[in-house]
Amino acid sequence: MLKRVAFIILGALLFISCSSSYNKKLKISATTWIGYTPLFYAKEMGWLEPLNIKLLNVSSLSENMYLYKAGNADAYVGTQYEYNILSKEDSTLIPIMLFDKSHGGDIIMSNRAIGELISTSDQIDAYLEMDSINYTLLEDFIKKSGINEERINYINEDQATISTLESIISEKPTIVVTYSPYDADIKKKGFMRIASTKDEFDLLVVDAMFTTKKVLQNHRGQFEGLKKAVDRAIVELHKNPREFYEKVKPYILEIKYDEFRESLNNIIWINENMPRELKNRIKKEDFPIEDLI
């Protein structure tokens, strides 16, 4: 009898503990990147409400990082570039959820062919988010193509601003470092794709969710629920892309359905069943995956 009462009390305490953790809202910041659309789909489907999760939508990778640094988000999504910056300040920061691998989704566009950029003696305006993977991408491109870096005029703007700038439509040689789905609007301004993570770079760009070990411990139930929601959203994307698109449309600018479908070809989902070769490469990049949910 005493054992039975003890089990009942223990069960009640565990229930109270789990319930209290859900009483604290979990705030997660995310950018408008095609690989994060499952989060927005889950939000629109109402799957985040029972988990007491608030999704914060920001317009740039750097804003995403600074929001987290300021303590206004409990977790954030981004690439290993942002992780490498923040993990130097907080060694307990870890990736807890993988989304995708860029396979052409990170793009360099220009109003000139590569040969013209190499041979021109003019200054080249380069629009990008400096505190992001954009900078690494551009540096790698400049080095491989043989462009004189002294002629590059770096212009730091977030992607939402870049895609709407009329100043980039000019006769001056111009480069834009961007990512899906922002490339659709930039293409309409007369820019062409001259390099991407699909073919031209040896760079590995993976997208993940990051938080500290303590936050993961305190909110594991919510994160596990979110992981299930993300996986379910990706299944729904494959089953009915049109319905998925209609749900996430408010978050992905004004891109049309065909543009949305095309942008999906620029990523490879790695949320489940990650290939061994990719897993080994990620480990070589000093990107810890031991705590992935």
Order of alpha helices (4+ residues) and beta strands (2+ residues): alpha-beta-alpha-beta-alpha-beta-alpha-beta-beta-alpha-beta-alpha-beta-alpha-beta-alpha-beta-beta-alpha-alpha-alpha-alpha-beta-alpha
